[in-house]
Amino acid sequence: MLSVLLATGPSVAQQWTLESSVQQAMMTSPELKKSSAELGARQQDINLSSLWPDPEIAFRVDNKMGQDDGAGGYDLTDIVIRQSIPVSRLKHQESAAEASLQAARFSYQYDSLRVQNRVSKVFHKLQFASSVLALAEKQQQLADEKYGQEKSGSAGVVVRYLSPLEKMRLSIIREEARQSAISAEGKYKEALSEFVKLLGIEMDSVISVSELLPISVIPDKNRLASLQDNHAQLSSQQQQVLAANHEIDVARTTQMIDPTIGLSWSKDTLSTGREDIYAIMFNIQIPISDRKDTAASKATYKASQQKIELQLLRRELKINLNRSYTHLHHVIEQAAEYKKKVLKPAEKMLALTNKGFSSGELNILSLVDANNTYFEARLAYLELLYQARVELAEVKLYAGQMITDVAEQNIGSIEGGS
């Protein structure tokens, strides 16, 4: 489906599925573009972490020798070259930067999960609005065909004597059906507008969406729990904990300045005249305060915070997954039960009531009641299907289950480009 989207472009009219919608959104998502930029920045942090400090060079020009030998003027008297030596901090910096890069990779995957979740909800909302619109149009068509007294010559139209009150009730049925269709059309257009804006496509590129269907297979809870153990958000936080631990070592090795080795050349006036003087210098810092221990202690506290965040995150993911899975299981069962015990009987009742009313066996009140019962039952059933689909999207988010592998493909292309 991805290759089809790339070949045809988002402006070509087509029927959209959940998979194609997710793929399209992930190609245009600003959230994922931001995560991609963060990946590039973390990669550059690795490059910077392994670099030695640049060497320094200093020049001195003065008139000392001119005064000593009476020649006057200014001369270049000193040249000093210094190089700082990062004894052990580089390896700790590299380890911390690598852990941060891994955290960014998993964060990108988590952002992909969130994009998937949002697109799923918007897509199912559009599916629901489309189904409600189709139901409302069917209700209006039925009202016009069956209860339109002005079309009494048409096949299937009620052909019995109606009192003025009955005619008024039938007119109300038709008008209610018309108002429902108008309302459903407005809500469909709102859902469609949100859908196309999220995917970055044109309004006329959506001819339809796939049908809103019941969930036939409930995901296995044990498999979901196993997936959650490798959740992208958890993995990202684990890498942040690892990076924080490396930052403790970085703090211990960076509070003292790097030792410095230097070479110097100077020229001075001696008894034999002007002579060159060469020297080697080695500088180290003398720690007097407990700054080193304080910095390491601060980094340790930050690492502890990251560990606590990991514990909280793991707990919340488990709670949310269990809650969403329980609700999903309940809604799926309720939808199946509702279809069997309410929707099917209501459909049969409407058909029998229409037949009985046409033959004069039933009155107008029975017809109105059967009509309202059927369409209200149908609408309630669609609502249950919609709730189940939305809850399934939540379950996948908390379990860390991707609909497509576009996230992994994008990470590879980002790192290949960098």
Salt bridges, closest charged atoms under 4 A:
GLU31 OE2 - ARG118 NH1 3.86
GLU38 OE2 - ARG42 NE 2.71
ASP62 OD2 - ARG60 NE 2.93
ASP68 OD2 - LYS64 NZ 3.06
ASP69 OD2 - ARG274 NE 2.82
ASP75 OD1 - ARG274 NH1 3.28
ASP78 OD2 - ARG60 NE 3.84
ASP111 OD1 - ARG114 NH2 2.92
GLU166 OE2 - ARG160 NH2 3.65
GLU175 OE2 - ARG178 NH2 2.84
GLU185 OE2 - LYS189 NZ 3.69
GLU194 OE1 - LYS125 NZ 3.27
ASP249 OD2 - HIS92 ND1 3.83
ASP249 OD1 - ARG252 NH1 3.20
ASP258 OD2 - ARG89 NH2 2.83
ASP268 OD1 - LYS64 NZ 3.13
ASP276 OD1 - LYS267 NZ 3.01
GLU316 OE2 - ARG315 NH2 3.10
GLU333 OE2 - HIS329 ND1 3.41
GLU337 OE2 - LYS341 NZ 2.57
GLU391 OE1 - HIS327 ND1 2.66
GLU394 OE2 - LYS121 NZ 2.83
GLU415 OE2 - ARG105 NE 2.00
